C-alpha cells in the first residue's frame, strides 16, 4: 500500500506546531483533581525544562536555566505531590541548571523510577524518549 500523502497547505497557512509531551498533558487532563493530576503536571513542567535545557547552548543562557530551575523548585514546593517525587523533580530541575548532561540523565532516571506506578504507559514512554535524547 502506498504511503499516505499529506494534503497540500495553503500558501498563507502557518506551520503546524508540535506539542511537546502530549501523553503527559493528556494525563493531566484526564486525572481527577489531587495527587495524580499534580504529579503528572509536575512531571510535564519539569520535562519541558529538561527538553529546553538539552539544546541550551543555542537557546537559553545559563542564567535563564538557573532562573527556570529556581522557579520550578518554588512551584514544586507548593504542589500536592509525594515527597519522594517532589525531591526527584527538584533534583532534576537543579541538574538542568548545571548544564551537565550526565547529571540530568541520572536525575531523570530517578524521576522515572519514582513515577513508575503513577504515570500511564504513554507518559512513561515520553520520559523514556527524553532520557534517550539526553543520552544521544
Secondary structure, DSSP 8 states (H G I E B T S, - for coil): ----------TT-------TTHHHHHHHHHS-TTHHHHHHHHHHHHHHHHHHHHTHHHH--HHHHHHHHHHHHHHHHHS---HHHHHHHHHHHHHHHHT-HHHHHHHHHHHHHHTTTTS-HHHHHHHHHHHHHHH-
